[in-house]
Amino acid sequence: MVIGVSMYALEFIRVSKAYDGKIAVKDFSMGIKSGETVALLGPNGSGKTTLIRIAVGILRPTLGDVLVKGKSITMNPIDAKKVIGFVPDEPYVYDVLSGYENLQFVADLWGIDIREKNEEILRLAQAFEMISVLDDAVSTYSAGMRRKLSFMMALIHDPEILIIDEITAGLDPKSLATVELIIAGLKKRGVGILFSTHILEVAEALADRIVIIHRGEKIWEGASKDIRAHGEANRRLKDIFFELTGGPDYDVVMKYLAMRGKK
């Protein structure tokens, strides 16, 4: 069922999610336009992964909905998912298959002849320094290699929306820089991109807009360049983040260290 025309490629509409009465996300609304990159920023346990899993149809919201190119992820999930590329924080890959066979499996699911994608796959594998291991069993892959394969799998059907959970997970600085280049190129082609992170510097560097979520609620939204304007310009980014979400409990840490010193 098509809900209607939306000005956004991806739109959260008053989304809430509760588990056994405990609220994980509360009344969350946000939109991402085609060609725009948005960072979902928040500390661990803030609700980022829950929102992303709702957006890709893994979880069903308790209230609200997500529109993907105007289609409801709850009422029309098959059509909505067709335009999404999803990179989970923990790669969903088959260990008994090779890297290439995992790509072939995903291509078959999308009805794509992988032979038409071979040159594209090789270029991306070269960028990720994966060519030499594509024929190896995924069981031999490191965590970083599995994550890079997950990126390749997410892009194989040329999605109009790319969603990445914990963008830095498993990636070394060079691989993250490669992902940054890919994101920049996809943006120019009109792909809408949503990624989550708990690292403010990453959000500021890669996103056009940042949405900060804390304890399941949106507490700040704005252009990346405006995040520093929330506080004094010369303040450290992490201090601004702590101001919004709460920082470490200094007194508790000092008491713990004092106890250790008595032993």
C-alpha positions as CSV (number, residue, x, y, z in Angstrom):
1,M,0.0,0.0,0.0
2,V,1.4,3.4,-1.0
3,I,0.8,6.0,1.7
4,G,1.4,9.0,-0.5
5,V,3.9,11.4,-1.8
6,S,6.7,12.4,0.6
7,M,9.3,15.1,0.1
8,Y,11.8,12.7,1.7
9,A,13.5,9.6,0.4
10,L,13.3,8.2,3.9
11,E,10.9,9.6,6.5
12,F,10.3,8.5,10.2
13,I,6.8,9.5,11.3
14,R,6.3,9.7,15.0
15,V,8.0,6.3,15.6
16,S,7.9,4.7,19.0
17,K,9.1,1.3,20.1
18,A,8.6,-0.5,23.4
19,Y,9.9,-3.8,24.6
20,D,7.9,-5.4,27.4
21,G,6.7,-2.0,28.4
22,K,10.1,-0.4,28.4
23,I,10.4,2.5,25.9
24,A,13.4,2.2,23.5
25,V,12.3,5.0,21.1
26,K,9.7,7.7,21.8
27,D,7.8,9.8,19.2
28,F,10.8,10.1,16.7
29,S,10.3,12.0,13.5
30,M,12.9,12.9,10.9
31,G,13.3,13.0,7.1
32,I,16.2,12.4,4.7
33,K,16.2,13.8,1.2
34,S,17.7,12.2,-1.9
35,G,21.3,13.2,-2.1
36,E,21.5,14.0,1.6
37,T,23.6,12.3,4.3
38,V,22.3,12.3,7.8
39,A,24.1,11.0,10.9
40,L,22.1,9.5,13.8
41,L,24.3,10.2,16.8
42,G,24.0,9.1,20.3
43,P,25.7,7.1,23.1
44,N,25.4,3.3,23.3
45,G,21.9,2.2,24.2
46,S,20.3,5.5,23.0
47,G,18.0,3.8,20.5
48,K,20.0,4.2,17.3
49,T,20.1,0.6,16.2
50,T,16.4,0.2,17.1
51,L,15.5,3.1,14.8
52,I,17.7,1.7,12.0
53,R,16.2,-1.8,12.3
54,I,12.7,-0.3,12.1
55,A,13.7,1.7,9.0
56,V,14.9,-1.5,7.2
57,G,11.9,-3.6,8.3
58,I,13.7,-5.9,10.7
59,L,11.6,-4.5,13.7
60,R,8.1,-3.3,13.6
61,P,7.4,0.0,15.4
62,T,4.9,0.0,18.3
63,L,3.6,3.3,17.0
64,G,4.2,5.3,13.9
65,D,5.7,4.4,10.6
66,V,8.6,4.8,8.2
67,L,8.1,5.8,4.6
68,V,10.7,4.7,2.0
69,K,10.2,6.6,-1.2
70,G,6.6,7.2,-0.1
71,K,6.0,3.5,0.7
72,S,5.2,2.2,4.2
73,I,7.8,-0.1,5.6
74,T,5.1,-1.7,7.7
75,M,2.3,-2.0,5.2
76,N,4.3,-2.4,2.0
77,P,7.6,-3.9,3.2
78,I,8.6,-5.8,0.0
79,D,8.4,-2.7,-2.3
80,A,9.9,-0.4,0.4
81,K,12.9,-2.7,0.9
82,K,13.7,-2.9,-2.8
83,V,15.4,0.5,-2.8
84,I,17.3,0.1,0.5
85,G,20.9,-1.0,0.9
86,F,21.6,-2.0,4.5
87,V,25.0,-2.4,6.2
88,P,24.4,-3.8,9.7
89,D,26.8,-3.3,12.6
90,E,27.4,-7.1,12.7
91,P,27.6,-8.4,9.1
92,Y,25.0,-11.0,8.0
93,V,27.3,-13.2,5.9
94,Y,27.6,-16.9,5.3
95,D,30.8,-18.4,6.6
96,V,30.7,-21.5,4.4
97,L,30.6,-19.5,1.2
98,S,33.4,-17.4,-0.3
99,G,33.1,-13.7,-0.5
100,Y,32.2,-13.8,-4.2
101,E,29.6,-16.5,-3.5
102,N,28.0,-14.3,-0.8
103,L,27.8,-11.5,-3.4
104,Q,26.3,-13.9,-5.9
105,F,23.7,-15.1,-3.4
106,V,22.6,-11.5,-2.7
107,A,22.5,-10.7,-6.5
108,D,20.3,-13.8,-7.0
109,L,17.9,-12.5,-4.3
110,W,17.6,-9.2,-6.2
111,G,17.2,-11.0,-9.5
112,I,20.5,-9.6,-10.8
113,D,22.8,-11.5,-13.1
114,I,26.1,-11.1,-11.2
115,R,28.1,-11.4,-14.5
116,E,26.7,-7.9,-15.3
117,K,28.2,-6.6,-12.0
118,N,31.6,-8.3,-12.2
119,E,33.6,-5.2,-13.3
120,E,31.8,-3.1,-10.7
121,I,32.5,-5.7,-8.0
122,L,36.2,-5.9,-8.9
123,R,36.5,-2.1,-8.8
124,L,34.9,-2.0,-5.3
125,A,36.9,-5.0,-4.1
126,Q,40.1,-3.2,-5.3
127,A,39.1,-0.1,-3.4
128,F,38.5,-2.2,-0.2
129,E,41.7,-4.3,-0.8
130,M,39.5,-7.4,-1.1
131,I,40.4,-8.8,-4.5
132,S,42.9,-11.4,-3.2
133,V,40.3,-12.9,-0.8
134,L,37.1,-12.8,-2.8
135,D,37.4,-16.5,-3.5
136,D,38.3,-17.5,0.1
137,A,35.7,-18.8,2.5
138,V,34.3,-16.0,4.7
139,S,35.1,-18.1,7.8
140,T,38.8,-17.1,7.2
141,Y,37.9,-13.4,7.1
142,S,38.8,-10.9,9.8
143,A,36.1,-8.7,11.3
144,G,37.1,-5.8,9.1
145,M,37.0,-7.9,5.9
146,R,33.5,-9.2,6.8
147,R,32.4,-5.6,7.3
148,K,33.8,-4.5,3.9
149,L,32.1,-7.5,2.3
150,S,28.9,-6.3,3.9
151,F,29.3,-2.9,2.3
152,M,29.7,-4.6,-1.1
153,M,26.6,-6.7,-0.6
154,A,24.6,-3.6,0.3
155,L,25.5,-1.8,-2.8
156,I,25.1,-4.6,-5.4
157,H,21.6,-3.7,-6.4
158,D,22.3,0.1,-6.7
159,P,20.0,1.2,-3.8
160,E,18.4,4.6,-3.7
161,I,18.8,4.7,0.0
162,L,21.9,3.4,2.0
163,I,21.5,2.8,5.7
164,I,24.6,2.0,7.8
165,D,24.5,1.0,11.4
166,E,27.6,2.1,13.4
167,I,29.6,3.2,10.4
168,T,33.0,2.9,12.0
169,A,32.5,-0.7,13.3
170,G,35.3,-3.0,12.1
171,L,36.9,-0.5,9.8
172,D,40.4,0.8,10.0
173,P,41.1,4.5,9.1
174,K,41.9,3.6,5.5
175,S,38.7,1.6,5.0
176,L,36.7,4.4,6.6
177,A,38.3,6.9,4.2
178,T,37.2,4.6,1.4
179,V,33.7,4.5,2.7
180,E,33.7,8.3,2.9
181,L,34.7,8.6,-0.8
182,I,31.9,6.1,-1.7
183,I,29.4,8.1,0.3
184,A,30.4,11.3,-1.4
185,G,30.0,9.7,-4.8
186,L,26.6,8.2,-4.0
187,K,25.4,11.5,-2.8
188,K,26.2,13.1,-6.1
189,R,24.1,10.4,-7.7
190,G,21.1,11.2,-5.5
191,V,21.3,8.4,-3.0
192,G,20.0,9.3,0.5
193,I,22.2,8.1,3.2
194,L,21.6,7.4,6.9
195,F,24.3,6.2,9.2
196,S,24.6,5.8,13.0
197,T,27.6,6.5,15.1
198,H,28.5,7.4,18.7
199,I,31.5,9.4,17.5
200,L,30.8,13.1,17.1
201,E,33.8,13.8,14.9
202,V,32.7,11.1,12.4
203,A,29.2,12.5,12.2
204,E,30.6,16.1,11.7
205,A,33.0,15.0,9.0
206,L,30.6,12.8,6.9
207,A,27.1,14.1,7.4
208,D,25.2,17.1,6.0
209,R,22.9,17.0,9.0
210,I,23.2,15.5,12.5
211,V,20.3,14.1,14.7
212,I,21.3,13.4,18.3
213,I,19.2,10.8,20.1
214,H,19.4,10.2,23.9
215,R,17.4,7.7,25.8
216,G,15.1,7.1,22.8
217,E,14.3,10.7,22.1
218,K,15.6,13.3,19.7
219,I,17.3,16.0,21.6
220,W,19.1,18.0,18.8
221,E,18.9,18.3,15.1
222,G,20.8,20.6,12.7
223,A,23.4,21.0,10.0
224,S,26.8,19.5,10.9
225,K,28.4,22.9,10.8
226,D,26.0,24.1,13.4
227,I,26.9,21.6,16.1
228,R,29.7,23.7,17.4
229,A,27.4,26.7,17.5
230,H,25.6,25.0,20.3
231,G,28.4,25.9,22.6
232,E,31.5,28.1,22.4
233,A,33.4,27.7,19.1
234,N,36.7,26.7,20.8
235,R,35.2,24.0,23.0
236,R,36.0,20.3,22.3
237,L,33.4,18.4,20.4
238,K,33.1,15.8,23.1
239,D,32.4,18.5,25.7
240,I,29.5,19.7,23.5
241,F,28.3,16.1,23.2
242,F,28.5,15.5,26.9
243,E,26.5,18.7,27.5
244,L,23.7,17.3,25.4
245,T,23.8,13.7,26.5
246,G,25.6,13.6,29.8
247,G,29.2,12.9,30.4
248,P,31.1,10.4,32.6
249,D,30.5,10.4,36.3
250,Y,33.8,11.8,37.5
251,D,33.1,11.3,41.2
252,V,32.2,7.6,40.8
253,V,35.3,6.9,38.7
254,M,37.5,8.6,41.3
255,K,36.0,6.6,44.2
256,Y,36.6,3.4,42.3
257,L,40.3,4.4,41.7
258,A,40.7,5.3,45.3
259,M,39.4,1.9,46.4
260,R,41.9,0.2,44.0
261,G,44.7,2.3,45.5
262,K,43.9,0.9,49.0
263,K,44.6,-2.7,47.9
